[in-house]
């Protein structure tokens, strides 16, 4: 899952990005001003956004207002030192999906991000189950009947994306954007390699190739 972090505090930003990458298995792109963040959000795809309010060049409320007016529906959580009720109400009414005052614990941020992802995918359950496959976002684990399956963080992210989009074809570009950030060098066949590995581990019929378009997992009957 690819997250855009918008935070101008250098120390805090490094801590959040490191925690999300190491503990949550997320791909994190980090920007430090509101103007750059707004441009990125209207031109690229992200699965979630973490947005500070007190930003240089354009404050977070203005960024949020502008992207929502342009139809950007990416789930978004505000992180802010402004913890008054009025600020929280303003953030939510402007279009944020959640509001977490600073200081906060990373484990709570992870839980709120998982909740946002569940809601955006239309799920209530914490586990994703498809046939004999169970995927647990909290522990980054995948299970089949024979037990836990050993998969890499990017294989997990790819499977998660496909399972949350069952019945819908996702292009190679869409999958690549969810797996890789700006600072990552990507091999031209990286997505295909991950698909190949998942088929070997979970069964060749799970992920279908839609020739010339992309990949999909059928809706369960």
MIDOSE-1310 file (N, C-alpha, C; in nm, 2 decimals, decimal comma, always signed):
residues 221
xxxx	+0,09/-0,12/+0,00/+0,00/+0,00/+0,00/+0,09/+0,12/+0,00; +0,05/+0,22/-0,08/+0,13/+0,34/-0,10/+0,07/+0,46/-0,02; +0,15/+0,52/+0,06/+0,10/+0,63/+0,14/+0,17/+0,76/+0,11; +0,10/+0,87/+0,10/+0,17/+1,00/+0,09/+0,17/+1,06/+0,23
xxxx	+0,29/+1,09/+0,28/+0,31/+1,15/+0,41/+0,34/+1,30/+0,39; +0,26/+1,39/+0,44/+0,29/+1,53/+0,43/+0,31/+1,59/+0,57; +0,44/+1,62/+0,59/+0,48/+1,66/+0,73/+0,61/+1,74/+0,72; +0,62/+1,86/+0,77/+0,73/+1,95/+0,76/+0,83/+1,93/+0,87
xxxx	+0,80/+1,86/+0,98/+0,89/+1,84/+1,09/+0,98/+1,72/+1,05; +1,11/+1,75/+1,03/+1,21/+1,66/+0,98/+1,22/+1,53/+1,07; +1,23/+1,55/+1,20/+1,25/+1,44/+1,29/+1,12/+1,35/+1,30; +1,01/+1,42/+1,31/+0,88/+1,34/+1,31/+0,86/+1,27/+1,18
xxxx	+0,88/+1,34/+1,07/+0,86/+1,28/+0,94/+0,95/+1,15/+0,92; +1,07/+1,16/+0,96/+1,16/+1,04/+0,95/+1,11/+0,93/+1,03; +1,07/+0,96/+1,15/+1,02/+0,86/+1,24/+0,89/+0,79/+1,19; +0,80/+0,87/+1,14/+0,68/+0,81/+1,08/+0,71/+0,72/+0,96
xxxx	+0,79/+0,78/+0,87/+0,82/+0,70/+0,75/+0,89/+0,57/+0,78; +0,99/+0,58/+0,87/+1,06/+0,46/+0,91/+0,97/+0,35/+0,97; +0,88/+0,40/+1,06/+0,79/+0,31/+1,13/+0,69/+0,25/+1,03; +0,64/+0,32/+0,94/+0,54/+0,27/+0,85/+0,61/+0,17/+0,75
xxxx	+0,73/+0,20/+0,71/+0,80/+0,10/+0,62/+0,84/-0,02/+0,69; +0,89/-0,01/+0,81/+0,94/-0,13/+0,88/+0,84/-0,21/+0,95; +0,74/-0,15/+1,02/+0,64/-0,22/+1,09/+0,52/-0,25/+1,01; +0,48/-0,16/+0,93/+0,35/-0,17/+0,86/+0,37/-0,23/+0,72
xxxx	+0,49/-0,23/+0,66/+0,52/-0,28/+0,53/+0,47/-0,18/+0,42; +0,45/-0,06/+0,46/+0,39/+0,04/+0,36/+0,50/+0,10/+0,27; +0,47/+0,14/+0,15/+0,55/+0,23/+0,07/+0,51/+0,37/+0,10; +0,61/+0,45/+0,14/+0,58/+0,59/+0,19/+0,66/+0,69/+0,10
xxxx	+0,58/+0,78/+0,04/+0,64/+0,90/-0,02/+0,62/+1,02/+0,07; +0,72/+1,10/+0,09/+0,72/+1,21/+0,19/+0,74/+1,34/+0,13; +0,65/+1,43/+0,15/+0,66/+1,57/+0,11/+0,65/+1,66/+0,23; +0,71/+1,79/+0,22/+0,72/+1,87/+0,34/+0,65/+2,01/+0,32
xxxx	+0,57/+2,03/+0,21/+0,50/+2,15/+0,20/+0,36/+2,12/+0,13; +0,27/+2,21/+0,16/+0,13/+2,19/+0,11/+0,12/+2,20/-0,04; +0,19/+2,29/-0,11/+0,18/+2,31/-0,25/+0,22/+2,18/-0,33; +0,33/+2,12/-0,29/+0,38/+2,00/-0,35/+0,29/+1,88/-0,33
xxxx	+0,23/+1,88/-0,21/+0,14/+1,77/-0,17/+0,01/+1,78/-0,26; -0,04/+1,90/-0,27/-0,16/+1,91/-0,36/-0,14/+1,87/-0,50; -0,02/+1,91/-0,55/+0,01/+1,87/-0,69/+0,02/+1,72/-0,70; +0,09/+1,66/-0,61/+0,11/+1,51/-0,61/-0,03/+1,44/-0,60
xxxx	-0,12/+1,49/-0,52/-0,25/+1,42/-0,50/-0,34/+1,43/-0,62; -0,33/+1,54/-0,70/-0,42/+1,55/-0,81/-0,35/+1,49/-0,94; -0,23/+1,45/-0,93/-0,16/+1,39/-1,05/-0,12/+1,24/-1,03; -0,12/+1,19/-0,91/-0,07/+1,05/-0,89/-0,17/+0,98/-0,80
xxxx	-0,15/+0,85/-0,80/-0,24/+0,76/-0,71/-0,17/+0,73/-0,58; -0,24/+0,74/-0,47/-0,20/+0,70/-0,34/-0,32/+0,62/-0,28; -0,28/+0,53/-0,19/-0,39/+0,45/-0,12/-0,44/+0,52/+0,00; -0,35/+0,60/+0,07/-0,39/+0,67/+0,19/-0,30/+0,80/+0,20
xxxx	-0,35/+0,90/+0,27/-0,27/+1,02/+0,29/-0,27/+1,05/+0,44; -0,15/+1,09/+0,49/-0,13/+1,14/+0,62/-0,09/+1,29/+0,61; -0,17/+1,38/+0,66/-0,16/+1,52/+0,63/-0,14/+1,60/+0,76; -0,04/+1,68/+0,77/-0,02/+1,78/+0,87/-0,10/+1,90/+0,83
xxxx	-0,13/+1,99/+0,93/-0,20/+2,11/+0,90/-0,11/+2,23/+0,89; -0,02/+2,25/+0,98/+0,07/+2,37/+0,97/+0,19/+2,35/+0,88; +0,16/+2,36/+0,75/+0,26/+2,34/+0,65/+0,31/+2,47/+0,58; +0,43/+2,47/+0,53/+0,48/+2,58/+0,45/+0,40/+2,59/+0,31
xxxx	+0,39/+2,71/+0,26/+0,34/+2,73/+0,12/+0,19/+2,72/+0,11; +0,13/+2,62/+0,17/-0,01/+2,60/+0,17/-0,05/+2,52/+0,29; -0,14/+2,56/+0,37/-0,17/+2,49/+0,49/-0,26/+2,36/+0,46; -0,26/+2,27/+0,55/-0,33/+2,14/+0,53/-0,48/+2,16/+0,50
xxxx	-0,54/+2,25/+0,57/-0,69/+2,27/+0,55/-0,71/+2,31/+0,40; -0,63/+2,40/+0,35/-0,65/+2,44/+0,21/-0,62/+2,33/+0,11; -0,51/+2,25/+0,14/-0,48/+2,14/+0,06/-0,60/+2,04/+0,05; -0,65/+2,01/+0,17/-0,76/+1,92/+0,18/-0,89/+1,97/+0,10
xxxx	-0,92/+2,10/+0,13/-1,03/+2,16/+0,06/-1,02/+2,15/-0,09; -0,90/+2,18/-0,14/-0,87/+2,19/-0,29/-0,88/+2,05/-0,35; -0,82/+1,95/-0,29/-0,82/+1,82/-0,35/-0,96/+1,76/-0,35; -1,03/+1,78/-0,24/-1,17/+1,73/-0,24/-1,26/+1,79/-0,35
xxxx	-1,24/+1,92/-0,37/-1,31/+1,99/-0,47/-1,28/+1,95/-0,61; -1,16/+1,89/-0,63/-1,12/+1,83/-0,76/-1,15/+1,68/-0,77; -1,22/+1,63/-0,68/-1,27/+1,49/-0,69/-1,17/+1,39/-0,64; -1,06/+1,43/-0,57/-0,97/+1,33/-0,51/-1,04/+1,27/-0,38
xxxx	-1,06/+1,14/-0,39/-1,13/+1,08/-0,28/-1,04/+0,99/-0,19; -0,91/+1,00/-0,21/-0,82/+0,92/-0,13/-0,84/+0,93/+0,02; -0,86/+0,82/+0,09/-0,87/+0,83/+0,24/-0,76/+0,91/+0,30; -0,80/+1,00/+0,40/-0,70/+1,09/+0,45/-0,71/+1,11/+0,60
xxxx	-0,60/+1,10/+0,67/-0,60/+1,12/+0,81/-0,51/+1,25/+0,84; -0,57/+1,34/+0,92/-0,49/+1,46/+0,96/-0,41/+1,42/+1,09; -0,28/+1,46/+1,09/-0,20/+1,46/+1,21/-0,17/+1,60/+1,24; -0,20/+1,65/+1,36/-0,18/+1,79/+1,39/-0,16/+1,81/+1,54
xxxx	-0,08/+1,91/+1,57/-0,07/+1,96/+1,71/-0,19/+2,04/+1,75; -0,27/+2,08/+1,66/-0,39/+2,15/+1,69/-0,50/+2,05/+1,74; -0,52/+2,05/+1,87/-0,61/+1,94/+1,92/-0,74/+1,99/+1,97; -0,77/+2,12/+1,95/-0,90/+2,17/+2,00/-1,02/+2,10/+1,92
xxxx	-1,13/+2,10/+1,99/-1,25/+2,04/+1,92/-1,28/+2,11/+1,79; -1,27/+2,25/+1,79/-1,30/+2,32/+1,67/-1,21/+2,28/+1,56; -1,08/+2,26/+1,58/-0,99/+2,22/+1,48/-1,03/+2,08/+1,43; -1,06/+1,99/+1,52/-1,10/+1,85/+1,48/-1,22/+1,85/+1,39
xxxx	-1,32/+1,93/+1,44/-1,45/+1,95/+1,36/-1,42/+2,01/+1,22; -1,34/+2,11/+1,22/-1,30/+2,17/+1,09/-1,24/+2,07/+0,99; -1,14/+2,00/+1,05/-1,07/+1,90/+0,96/-1,17/+1,80/+0,90; -1,25/+1,74/+0,99/-1,35/+1,64/+0,94/-1,45/+1,70/+0,85
xxxx	-1,50/+1,82/+0,87/-1,60/+1,88/+0,79/-1,54/+1,92/+0,65; -1,41/+1,95/+0,65/-1,34/+1,99/+0,53/-1,32/+1,87/+0,44; -1,32/+1,75/+0,49/-1,31/+1,63/+0,41/-1,21/+1,52/+0,46; -1,15/+1,54/+0,58/-1,07/+1,44/+0,63/-1,15/+1,32/+0,68
xxxx	-1,10/+1,20/+0,68/-1,17/+1,08/+0,72/-1,14/+1,05/+0,87; -1,03/+1,11/+0,92/-0,99/+1,09/+1,06/-0,90/+1,20/+1,10; -0,88/+1,22/+1,23/-0,80/+1,33/+1,29/-0,73/+1,27/+1,41; -0,60/+1,27/+1,41/-0,52/+1,22/+1,52/-0,43/+1,33/+1,57
xxxx	-0,46/+1,38/+1,70/-0,37/+1,49/+1,75/-0,23/+1,44/+1,79; -0,13/+1,53/+1,77/+0,00/+1,50/+1,82/+0,01/+1,54/+1,97; +0,10/+1,47/+2,05/+0,17/+1,35/+2,01/+0,08/+1,23/+2,00; +0,13/+1,12/+1,94/+0,05/+1,00/+1,92/+0,15/+0,88/+1,92
xxxx	+0,09/+0,76/+1,94/+0,17/+0,64/+1,93/+0,15/+0,58/+1,79; +0,27/+0,53/+1,74/+0,26/+0,48/+1,60/+0,17/+0,36/+1,59; +0,15/+0,28/+1,70/+0,06/+0,17/+1,69/-0,08/+0,21/+1,67; -0,12/+0,33/+1,73/-0,25/+0,38/+1,70/-0,27/+0,43/+1,56
xxxx	-0,16/+0,50/+1,51/-0,17/+0,55/+1,37/-0,18/+0,43/+1,28; -0,11/+0,32/+1,30/-0,12/+0,20/+1,21/-0,27/+0,15/+1,22; -0,33/+0,14/+1,34/-0,46/+0,09/+1,35/-0,56/+0,18/+1,28; -0,54/+0,31/+1,29/-0,64/+0,40/+1,22/-0,62/+0,39/+1,07
xxxx	-0,50/+0,37/+1,02/-0,48/+0,35/+0,88/-0,54/+0,22/+0,83; -0,53/+0,12/+0,90/-0,60/-0,01/+0,86/-0,75/+0,01/+0,86; -0,80/+0,08/+0,96/-0,95/+0,11/+0,96/-0,99/+0,19/+0,84; -0,91/+0,29/+0,81/-0,94/+0,37/+0,69/-0,94/+0,28/+0,56
xxxx	-0,85/+0,20/+0,55/-0,84/+0,11/+0,44/-0,96/+0,02/+0,43; -1,00/-0,04/+0,54/-1,11/-0,13/+0,55/-1,24/-0,05/+0,50; -1,26/+0,07/+0,55/-1,38/+0,14/+0,51/-1,38/+0,18/+0,37; -1,26/+0,22/+0,31/-1,25/+0,26/+0,17/-1,28/+0,14/+0,08
xxxx	-1,25/+0,01/+0,13/-1,27/-0,11/+0,05/-1,41/-0,16/+0,08; -1,49/-0,10/+0,17/-1,62/-0,15/+0,20/-1,62/-0,27/+0,28; -1,52/-0,29/+0,37/-1,51/-0,41/+0,45/-1,54/-0,37/+0,60; -1,60/-0,46/+0,67/-1,61/-0,44/+0,82/-1,51/-0,53/+0,89
xxxx	-1,48/-0,65/+0,84/-1,40/-0,75/+0,90/-1,25/-0,70/+0,90; -1,18/-0,74/+1,00/-1,04/-0,71/+1,00/-0,96/-0,81/+0,91; -1,00/-0,93/+0,90/-0,93/-1,03/+0,81/-1,00/-1,03/+0,68; -0,92/-1,06/+0,57/-0,97/-1,07/+0,44/-0,97/-1,22/+0,41
xxxx	-1,08/-1,28/+0,38/-1,08/-1,43/+0,35/-1,13/-1,45/+0,21; -1,06/-1,53/+0,13/-1,10/-1,57/+0,00/-1,07/-1,72/-0,02; -1,18/-1,80/-0,03/-1,16/-1,94/-0,04/-1,09/-1,99/+0,09; -0,97/-2,06/+0,07/-0,90/-2,11/+0,18/-0,78/-2,01/+0,22
xxxx	-0,78/-1,89/+0,16/-0,68/-1,79/+0,19/-0,73/-1,69/+0,29; -0,65/-1,66/+0,39/-0,68/-1,56/+0,49/-0,56/-1,46/+0,49; -0,60/-1,33/+0,48/-0,49/-1,23/+0,49/-0,52/-1,14/+0,61; -0,42/-1,12/+0,69/-0,43/-1,04/+0,81/-0,35/-0,91/+0,80
xxxx	-0,41/-0,80/+0,77/-0,33/-0,67/+0,75/-0,26/-0,63/+0,87; -0,31/-0,66/+0,99/-0,24/-0,61/+1,12/-0,11/-0,68/+1,14; -0,10/-0,81/+1,10/+0,03/-0,88/+1,12/+0,10/-0,90/+1,00; +0,05/-0,85/+0,88/+0,11/-0,87/+0,75/+0,13/-1,02/+0,72
xxxx	+0,03/-1,10/+0,75/+0,04/-1,25/+0,74/-0,06/-1,30/+0,64; -0,03/-1,41/+0,58/-0,12/-1,48/+0,49/-0,12/-1,63/+0,53; -0,24/-1,69/+0,53/-0,26/-1,82/+0,57/-0,34/-1,90/+0,47; -0,30/-2,03/+0,45/-0,38/-2,12/+0,38/-0,41/-2,24/+0,47
xxxx	-0,48/-2,34/+0,42/-0,52/-2,45/+0,50/-0,40/-2,52/+0,57; -0,29/-2,52/+0,50/-0,17/-2,59/+0,56/-0,09/-2,50/+0,66; -0,13/-2,37/+0,67/-0,07/-2,28/+0,77/-0,02/-2,15/+0,71; +0,07/-2,09/+0,78/+0,11/-1,96/+0,73/+0,20/-1,97/+0,61
xxxx	+0,18/-1,88/+0,51/+0,26/-1,88/+0,39/+0,37/-1,77/+0,40; +0,49/-1,80/+0,36/+0,60/-1,71/+0,37/+0,60/-1,63/+0,24; +0,56/-1,50/+0,25/+0,57/-1,41/+0,14/+0,64/-1,28/+0,18; +0,69/-1,21/+0,08/+0,76/-1,09/+0,10/+0,67/-0,97/+0,12
xxxx	+0,72/-0,86/+0,18/+0,63/-0,75/+0,20/+0,56/-0,70/+0,07; +0,63/-0,70/-0,04/+0,57/-0,65/-0,16/+0,47/-0,75/-0,22; +0,50/-0,88/-0,20/+0,40/-0,98/-0,24/+0,27/-0,97/-0,16; +0,29/-0,94/-0,03/+0,18/-0,92/+0,06/+0,10/-0,80/+0,01
xxxx	+0,16/-0,69/-0,02/+0,10/-0,56/-0,06/+0,02/-0,59/-0,19; +0,08/-0,66/-0,28/+0,02/-0,69/-0,41/-0,11/-0,78/-0,39; -0,09/-0,88/-0,31/-0,21/-0,97/-0,29/-0,32/-0,89/-0,22; -0,28/-0,81/-0,12/-0,38/-0,73/-0,05/-0,46/-0,64/-0,15
xxxx	-0,39/-0,57/-0,24/-0,45/-0,49/-0,34/-0,55/-0,57/-0,43; -0,51/-0,68/-0,47/-0,59/-0,76/-0,56/-0,71/-0,82/-0,49; -0,69/-0,86/-0,36/-0,80/-0,92/-0,29/-0,91/-0,81/-0,25; -0,86/-0,69/-0,23/-0,96/-0,58/-0,21/-1,03/-0,53/-0,33
xxxx	-0,98/-0,58/-0,45/-1,04/-0,54/-0,58/-1,09/-0,66/-0,65; -1,14/-0,76/-0,58/-1,19/-0,88/-0,65/-1,30/-0,84/-0,76; -1,28/-0,91/-0,87/-1,38/-0,88/-0,98/-1,34/-0,77/-1,07; -1,24/-0,69/-1,03/-1,20/-0,58/-1,11/-1,05/-0,60/-1,16
xxxx	-1,03/-0,56/-1,29/-0,90/-0,57/-1,35/-0,82/-0,45/-1,31; -0,70/-0,48/-1,26/-0,60/-0,37/-1,22/-0,49/-0,38/-1,32; -0,45/-0,26/-1,38/-0,34/-0,26/-1,47/-0,21/-0,28/-1,40; -0,11/-0,31/-1,48/+0,03/-0,32/-1,43/+0,07/-0,19/-1,37
xxxx	+0,03/-0,08/-1,43/+0,07/+0,05/-1,38/+0,00/+0,08/-1,24; -0,12/+0,04/-1,23/-0,19/+0,06/-1,10/-0,13/-0,02/-0,99; -0,09/-0,14/-1,02/-0,03/-0,23/-0,92/+0,11/-0,17/-0,89; +0,18/-0,13/-0,99/+0,32/-0,08/-0,97/+0,31/+0,05/-0,88
xxxx	+0,22/+0,14/-0,90/+0,21/+0,26/-0,82/+0,18/+0,23/-0,68; +0,11/+0,12/-0,65/+0,08/+0,08/-0,51/+0,19/+0,02/-0,44; +0,29/-0,03/-0,52/+0,40/-0,10/-0,46/+0,53/-0,02/-0,44; +0,54/+0,08/-0,53/+0,67/+0,15/-0,53/+0,66/+0,30/-0,52
xxxx	+0,75/+0,36/-0,44/+0,75/+0,51/-0,43/+0,85/+0,57/-0,52; +0,86/+0,70/-0,50/+0,95/+0,78/-0,59/+1,09/+0,74/-0,58; +1,14/+0,70/-0,47/+1,28/+0,67/-0,45/+1,32/+0,53/-0,48; +1,23/+0,45/-0,54/+1,26/+0,31/-0,56/+1,29/+0,29/-0,71
xxxx	+1,40/+0,22/-0,73/+1,43/+0,18/-0,87/+1,35/+0,05/-0,90; +1,27/+0,05/-1,01/+1,18/-0,06/-1,04/+1,23/-0,13/-1,17; +1,24/-0,26/-1,16/+1,27/-0,34/-1,28/+1,15/-0,34/-1,36; +1,17/-0,35/-1,49/+1,05/-0,35/-1,59/+0,95/-0,46/-1,57
xxxx	+1,00/-0,57/-1,52/+0,91/-0,69/-1,50/+0,88/-0,72/-1,35; +0,90/-0,62/-1,26/+0,89/-0,64/-1,12/+0,75/-0,69/-1,08; +0,64/-0,63/-1,14/+0,51/-0,68/-1,10/+0,49/-0,82/-1,15; +0,53/-0,85/-1,27/+0,52/-0,99/-1,32/+0,59/-1,09/-1,23
xxxx	+0,71/-1,06/-1,18/+0,78/-1,14/-1,09/+0,70/-1,17/-0,96; +0,64/-1,07/-0,90/+0,56/-1,08/-0,78/+0,44/-1,17/-0,81; +0,38/-1,15/-0,92/+0,26/-1,23/-0,96/+0,30/-1,38/-0,97; +0,41/-1,40/-1,04/+0,46/-1,54/-1,06/+0,49/-1,61/-0,92
xxxx	+0,55/-1,53/-0,83/+0,58/-1,59/-0,70/+0,45/-1,62/-0,62; +0,35/-1,53/-0,63/+0,23/-1,55/-0,56/+0,15/-1,68/-0,61; +0,16/-1,69/-0,74/+0,09/-1,81/-0,81/+0,16/-1,94/-0,76; +0,29/-1,94/-0,75/+0,37/-2,06/-0,70/+0,33/-2,09/-0,56
xxxx	+0,31/-1,99/-0,47/+0,28/-2,01/-0,33/+0,14/-2,04/-0,30; +0,04/-1,98/-0,38/-0,10/-1,98/-0,34/-0,18/-2,05/-0,45; -0,12/-2,10/-0,56/-0,20/-2,16/-0,66/-0,21/-2,09/-0,79; -0,19/-2,16/-0,90/-0,18/-2,09/-1,03/-0,30/-2,03/-1,08
xxxx	-0,42/-2,07/-1,02/-0,55/-2,02/-1,07/-0,60/-1,89/-1,00; -0,53/-1,86/-0,89/-0,58/-1,75/-0,80/-0,58/-1,61/-0,88; -0,47/-1,58/-0,94/-0,46/-1,45/-1,01/-0,46/-1,47/-1,16; -0,56/-1,41/-1,22/-0,58/-1,42/-1,36/-0,51/-1,31/-1,44
xxxx	-0,46/-1,34/-1,55/-0,40/-1,24/-1,65/-0,51/-1,20/-1,75; -0,54/-1,08/-1,76/-0,63/-1,03/-1,86/-0,54/-0,97/-1,97; -0,52/-1,04/-2,07/-0,42/-1,00/-2,17/-0,44/-0,86/-2,22; -0,33/-0,79/-2,22/-0,33/-0,65/-2,27/-0,39/-0,55/-2,17
xxxx	-0,44/-0,59/-2,06/-0,50/-0,50/-1,96/-0,43/-0,51/-1,83; -0,43/-0,63/-1,77/-0,37/-0,64/-1,63/-0,40/-0,77/-1,57; -0,43/-0,76/-1,43/-0,45/-0,88/-1,35/-0,57/-0,86/-1,27; -0,63/-0,98/-1,23/-0,75/-0,97/-1,14/-0,76/-1,10/-1,06
xxxx	-0,84/-1,09/-0,95/-0,89/-1,21/-0,88/-1,04/-1,21/-0,90; -1,09/-1,32/-0,94/-1,24/-1,33/-0,96/-1,31/-1,31/-0,83; -1,43/-1,26/-0,84/-1,52/-1,26/-0,73/-1,55/-1,40/-0,69; -1,55/-1,43/-0,56/-1,59/-1,56/-0,51/-1,73/-1,59/-0,54
x	-1,76/-1,71/-0,58/-1,90/-1,75/-0,60/-1,95/-1,83/-0,48
